[in-house]
C-alpha cells in the first residue's frame, strides 16, 4: 500500500485549531466537499503552500464536523468518502501532506480502509501468518486470530469509524498494530518462498526446479519484502500520529 499516489485559499472556510465553520452554505451538500473554485485551482496546479493550508483546513473540518454531528448519514458519507467520490478526491488534498500531520494521517487511514476491503482475502491469510508473531495483536487491533474476509472488511470500517467517532489516538494504534501483523505475515511468506527456492536449487531434493522457477520464487519473495518495508513505514507513521495526537501536537 503506497502512501505516494496540496494552498488555494477559500473564503468559505474559516479555520481554528479545534473546529471549522463553513460560512457559505450553513450545511454543505457533502461533508468536506470543496467548492468549485477550489477544485478548479487544485486541478490547475495551485501554489503548494496554499494547497498545504487547504489540506490541513479540510482535514480539521472533516474531523470536527463528524465528531459534532449526531446524523448517522453524515457519518456514513464521510466513512465511505472514497467509495462514492473516488480516491482522487482526497489524494488531491492530502496525499502530499507530511506523514506527521492530520491530513497525512487521515490519508493513510482512508488508504488503509480501501486496501483492506479490496484485498480482504489475501490480508486475512497474511494475518493468520503474522498474528502468532506479534503478541497481543488480536486484542489491540480487535481481530480474531483466524479472521474471515468479512472480519477484515468490518475491521477496516471500524478503524476509520473509531478515528472519527472515538478516540483518535486509539484508532491510529489499532491501525498500526493491524499493519504490523500484515508485515509479519508478508515476511513469513517471503521466508517460505526463499526456502522453497533453495530446495528447488538442491539437485538432491525431490522439489528440484528449473532456473526460471527458482528465480521467480526469489523475485516474488523480494517483492513481498519490499511491500513489507513500505507497510512498516506506514505503521510507524500511524504510531507517530497517535503519539502526537496525545500530546496535542498533530496539526
Residue pairs with C-beta under 8 A, 6 or more apart in sequence:
1 111
1 112
1 115
1 227
1 230
1 231
1 234
2 230
3 95
3 99
3 107
3 108
3 111
3 230
3 233
3 234
3 237
4 95
5 87
5 91
5 95
6 42
6 46
6 48
6 51
6 52
6 54
6 55
6 92
6 93
6 94
6 95
6 96
6 97
6 103
7 46
7 47
7 48
7 49
7 50
7 51
7 52
7 53
7 54
7 55
8 38
8 41
8 42
8 46
8 47
8 50
8 51
8 54
9 50
9 53
9 54
10 34
10 35
10 37
10 38
10 54
10 57
11 23
11 24
12 22
12 23
12 24
12 35
13 20
13 22
13 23
13 54
13 57
13 58
13 61
14 20
14 21
14 23
15 56
15 57
15 60
15 61
17 60
18 60
18 64
19 60
19 61
19 64
19 68
20 57
20 60
20 61
20 64
20 65
22 28
22 61
24 35
30 77
30 85
31 62
31 65
31 66
31 74
31 77
31 78
32 58
32 61
32 62
32 65
32 78
32 81
34 42
34 58
34 93
38 54
41 50
42 51
42 54
42 92
42 93
43 92
46 54
48 96
51 93
51 96
52 96
52 97
54 93
55 93
55 94
55 96
55 97
55 101
55 103
56 97
56 101
56 102
56 103
56 251
58 93
58 94
58 103
59 93
59 94
59 97
59 101
59 102
59 103
59 106
60 102
62 78
62 106
62 164
63 102
63 106
63 163
63 164
63 168
65 74
65 78
66 74
66 75
66 78
66 164
66 165
67 164
67 165
69 75
75 161
75 164
75 165
77 84
78 164
79 113
79 157
79 160
79 161
79 164
81 89
81 90
81 110
82 89
82 90
82 110
82 113
82 114
87 110
87 111
87 114
90 106
90 107
90 110
91 107
93 103
94 103
94 104
94 106
94 107
94 110
95 107
97 103
97 104
97 107
98 104
99 105
99 108
99 237
99 240
99 241
100 237
100 240
100 241
100 244
100 250
101 250
101 251
102 250
102 251
104 237
104 241
105 172
105 237
105 238
105 241
105 250
106 163
108 175
108 234
108 237
108 238
108 241
109 159
109 160
109 163
109 171
109 172
109 175
109 238
110 160
112 156
112 159
112 160
112 175
112 178
112 179
112 234
113 156
113 157
113 159
113 160
115 123
116 123
116 152
116 153
116 155
116 156
116 178
117 152
117 153
117 156
120 149
120 150
120 152
120 153
120 156
121 149
123 152
123 182
124 147
124 148
124 149
124 151
124 152
125 185
126 181
126 182
126 185
126 186
126 189
127 143
127 147
127 152
127 181
127 182
127 185
128 145
128 146
128 147
128 185
129 184
129 185
129 188
129 189
130 137
130 180
130 181
130 182
130 183
130 184
130 185
130 186
130 187
130 188
131 137
131 138
131 143
131 145
131 181
131 184
131 185
132 145
133 181
133 184
133 188
134 177
134 180
134 181
134 184
137 143
137 177
137 178
137 180
137 181
138 144
138 145
140 173
140 174
140 177
141 155
141 174
141 177
141 178
141 181
142 155
142 158
142 174
143 151
143 152
143 155
143 178
143 181
144 151
147 155
155 178
159 171
159 174
159 175
159 178
160 171
162 170
162 171
162 174
163 171
163 172
163 175
168 242
168 245
169 241
169 242
169 243
169 245
169 246
170 242
172 238
172 239
172 241
172 242
172 245
173 238
173 239
173 242
175 235
175 238
176 235
176 236
176 238
176 239
176 242
177 235
179 231
179 232
179 234
179 235
179 238
180 232
180 235
182 231
183 228
183 231
183 232
183 235
186 224
186 225
186 227
186 228
186 231
187 224
187 225
187 228
189 221
189 224
190 220
190 221
190 222
190 224
190 225
190 228
191 221
193 217
193 218
193 220
193 221
193 224
194 217
194 218
194 221
196 207
196 217
197 214
197 217
197 218
197 221
199 205
199 207
199 208
200 207
200 208
200 209
200 210
200 213
200 214
200 217
201 208
201 209
201 214
202 208
209 217
241 250
244 250
